[in-house]
């Protein structure tokens, strides 16, 4: 982490899921703005472009197991919007 940064989200899989630095820097691991439909479409596009079938199928299974529900997606969206409003 950069000097002065504070961890604002973590999980068993990742010690630093998100961090903030002051009031103008907010970093997140991954892409909370991606919906399940977006990820599914990306998997399909990659599969059409040569991604091995077994890898694409694993991605689809993982997406089903770790699906982002609308409430979580909306919560992340609001967190990001609120952060951007902070003076």
C-alpha positions as CSV (number, residue, x, y, z in Angstrom):
1,X,0.0,0.0,0.0
2,X,1.1,3.6,-0.6
3,X,2.2,5.5,2.5
4,X,-0.8,6.9,4.3
5,X,-3.3,4.6,2.6
6,X,-5.9,2.7,4.7
7,X,-7.6,-0.6,3.8
8,X,-11.3,-0.1,3.5
9,X,-12.3,-3.6,2.3
10,X,-10.8,-7.1,2.7
11,X,-11.8,-10.7,2.3
12,X,-10.4,-14.1,3.1
13,X,-9.3,-14.3,-0.6
14,X,-7.6,-10.9,-0.7
15,X,-6.1,-8.9,2.2
16,X,-6.6,-5.6,0.4
17,X,-9.8,-5.5,-1.7
18,X,-10.0,-1.7,-1.6
19,X,-8.0,1.1,-0.1
20,X,-8.3,4.9,0.2
21,X,-5.6,7.5,0.3
22,X,-6.8,10.8,1.7
23,X,-10.1,11.9,0.3
24,X,-9.3,11.8,-3.4
25,X,-8.0,8.3,-4.1
26,X,-10.1,5.2,-3.9
27,X,-8.8,1.9,-5.3
28,X,-10.6,-1.4,-5.7
29,X,-9.3,-4.8,-6.6
30,X,-11.4,-6.2,-9.5
31,X,-14.3,-4.4,-11.2
32,X,-17.3,-3.9,-8.9
33,X,-18.9,-2.0,-11.8
34,X,-19.1,-5.2,-13.9
35,X,-22.5,-6.9,-13.8
36,X,-22.9,-10.6,-14.2
37,X,-24.2,-10.0,-17.7
38,X,-21.1,-8.0,-18.6
39,X,-18.7,-10.7,-17.3
40,X,-20.7,-13.4,-19.1
41,X,-20.5,-11.5,-22.4
42,X,-16.7,-11.1,-21.9
43,X,-16.3,-14.8,-21.4
44,X,-18.3,-15.5,-24.6
45,X,-16.3,-13.0,-26.6
46,X,-13.0,-14.4,-25.3
47,X,-14.2,-18.0,-26.1
48,X,-15.0,-16.9,-29.6
49,X,-11.5,-15.4,-29.9
50,X,-9.7,-18.6,-28.9
51,X,-10.0,-18.9,-25.1
52,X,-9.8,-22.6,-24.4
53,X,-13.2,-24.1,-23.9
54,X,-12.4,-25.6,-20.5
55,X,-11.2,-22.1,-19.3
56,X,-14.4,-20.5,-20.5
57,X,-16.5,-23.1,-18.8
58,X,-14.6,-22.7,-15.5
59,X,-15.2,-18.9,-15.8
60,X,-19.0,-19.5,-16.3
61,X,-19.1,-21.9,-13.3
62,X,-17.1,-19.4,-11.2
63,X,-19.5,-16.6,-12.2
64,X,-22.5,-18.7,-11.1
65,X,-20.9,-19.5,-7.7
66,X,-19.8,-15.9,-7.1
67,X,-22.7,-14.1,-8.8
68,X,-23.1,-10.4,-7.9
69,X,-26.7,-9.8,-6.8
70,X,-28.4,-6.5,-7.7
71,X,-28.2,-5.2,-4.1
72,X,-24.4,-5.7,-3.9
73,X,-23.9,-4.1,-7.3
74,X,-26.1,-1.2,-6.3
75,X,-24.2,-0.8,-3.0
76,X,-20.8,-0.7,-4.8
77,X,-22.2,1.8,-7.2
78,X,-23.4,4.0,-4.4
79,X,-20.1,3.8,-2.5
80,X,-18.2,4.9,-5.6
81,X,-20.7,7.8,-6.3
82,X,-20.5,8.9,-2.7
83,X,-16.7,8.9,-2.7
84,X,-16.7,11.1,-5.8
85,X,-19.0,13.6,-4.1
86,X,-16.6,13.9,-1.1
87,X,-14.9,17.4,-1.1
